[in-house]
Each structure stands twice: as structure tokens, then as C-alpha cells.
């Protein structure tokens, strides 16, 4: 829970605001919408912004919303501009939580906490209204995070114009309520996709010697791929290669002529990412040579990594201490291998994506994207106060607005990913 030194912050939620945020979260939870279908959510956010008297626009943003809190300072300072972002979309999941406010739409569920993110950002907006801001705060209500396309659309549609720094938070069951993690450097992985097509020679299942069995070759590839990480990658760097889909065959008594594998690469270093790609290509060539198949592999770039700016992360930790106290500021010890399109904003300006602890001893530790996912709503006032505080802290600074961004920023004190030192 929030620390006793919370009064050091200008921002806190009273019971009325907490109840308001809880109602927002639950209403959105009952009406989940998939990427680029968030029409009800968009209207609901606009209604809440109207309640607060905060100007907003939706024109050209499809299902997104951008709102603005204006500064109370002289014009030479008012050009400073910080953005706070919340994602809106749900997942194609049938909810099984049994909650009284469970999804009303079959096959649709807020199973990643985005309903909470919206409630927090609206709560932060309500708090920021009561202070004289030394700069502008842009509120980005972004659709389509789960598809990986929402952030780019917001940037291309002009919602990001003028922003000089940006922050967001994500609910995380691995931390308890009252904990916030704000780390510099890479905190979310590259997320790439691959597709392997194995072409053999089909035939009767009773005469396999006359065929080249595409399913056998593809199966051997699946097993070989498992050795890429376990035997070729430095274990100091979290890396995953997973085959998630295997398609092949048309009948029980026909040896398949073709099989298709689809999978994902999750890497936390560009050199390891390249090493995995090279390894997959090498395995495909080897299988062709061993089994006379004709195999092709295609890669599709996924999301870039989320690389928190060191200065922004420092400001985020400072803000977090004011909200949850020093004991509540914890480390995210390993990068997440999940993807986040917040990365696209961080390629443009300094910023930081933090983790809001949302676990509770009485709630099952259910992973995100599960039909049983839920979180402790005690995180809502903490996340809202943090977002308000970090915007306030950042607008007091000058250096961050002249800080370069871009490029790879590896996590601190990690060895060379290709080093073989330390082997015994």
C-alpha cells in the first residue's frame, strides 16, 4: 500500500476519486473491445473527460482519444509538453472469472489490465486539474496495443505532435500492490515472427519409402529449434524461440506433401536476435540436405524493444518514491519477453514504461491473457497518483527536453552476449 510519506506528493486520491476510478474500470471491463473496435470505450472516455471539463479530440484518431491539460505559466515555459498514455483494447478471450462485472461480450475480455490503465489515466487527469502546471500534459488514450499498431497510428495521426517526453504504466501481477518498478534500458523484448514452409513429396501412408514426409521434417525442425536457445545463446540474456502453430496433412492415410510452422522470436539484444535468425536459417538448410525436402523460411519484424531512457527512468523512480515510499520502489530484475508498442514513442522522445504492482495474496497469480485474469483494484489510485506525479516532476526539468534518444541501450552490467567466458 502507499507509504506514509505519500503526503510529500501533491497528488493523492480521496475515496470519491477512488470509487470513480473503480467504476470506470468495471464499466470498461464489462464492455471489452478488440483492437481498432474500441468505439464504446472511446465514447465512454469522452464522457468522463467532459465530466472533468478537459478538452479532447477524436477526429482522425479512429478509436483513440487525445486530451490536453494546459499550463498556467508564461509562454516561454508553456512549450514544455509531457504525454501520459493508456491503452484501450481487449483480447479475444472468453472470460471465466465469475466477477460481478465480468465481460458481457462472449469471446471478448480485458485480460491484460487495459481497463485499469484507462481508469488510472483518467484519475491522473482529475488530479492534475488541481495544480498550476508548468507545461502542457497530453493524455493519449491509445487503441490497438495488442495488435502492435496503435502507437504508430497515434503518431501518424498527429496525436503525438509537440510531445517531448512520455510515460505509461502496465499492471503487473509479479509485484504486490504498493510496488512500482521503473528501470532504465531495455525492459521489453524484440518480438519477431517466422514462418517455415516444408515442401516434400506426398503419397500413400502405406508406402512412405516413395515419399518425402513433410510432417516428419517439420517435426524434426521443431525439436531442433529447441536447442537454439538452450545450447547456443548466453543464458545471461533472456531469449525465447517458440513454435506456436503447426499445420500439415489432409487425411489420416496420406503422407503430407507440405507442412507449415509459425513461431516467434523474443530476444533482448540485437546481436542475439541476429544469431537466432542465422540459426534458424542454418537449420532449414540442414534439413533440406538431410531429407531432400525444399524448405523456405520467412521472417516478419515485430515490435522493437522498449528502451527506457535513463533520465526519464530516474524521474520515474523519484516520482514513485513520493507515492509508495522508497521501500515500494522495486527492481524489474529481468526484461519482459512480451512486446509493447510503447516502444515506438520511445524512438521519438525520452520516456519510461513502468510496472505497477497489482498482485494480492488472496488473488490467484493468474497470468495476463488468461480467461481467469484479474488484479487488485488497490493499484488504481497508486497508478493514477504516479502518472500525475511523474508528469509534474518532468515538467520541472529542462535537461530531459534536450536529451537524445534512439539506439540500443543494454541493461546494466550484463556480459557480452556472444562471450563464451565463464564456461567450465
HUHUPE-V549458 format. One record per helix or strand. SS is the DSSP state (H for helix, E for strand). FROM is the first residue (numbers start at 1). TO is the last residue. If there is no record, write none. Layout:
BEGIN
SS;FROM;TO
SS;FROM;TO
END
This chain:
BEGIN
H;4;8
H;15;30
H;39;52
E;56;57
E;65;69
E;81;87
E;91;91
E;109;109
H;114;128
E;136;142
H;150;156
E;165;176
E;180;181
E;185;188
E;190;199
E;201;201
E;203;204
H;208;210
E;212;212
H;214;232
E;240;248
E;254;255
E;258;267
H;270;291
E;294;303
E;306;308
H;310;324
H;326;328
E;329;330
E;336;336
H;342;346
E;350;359
H;379;395
H;399;402
END
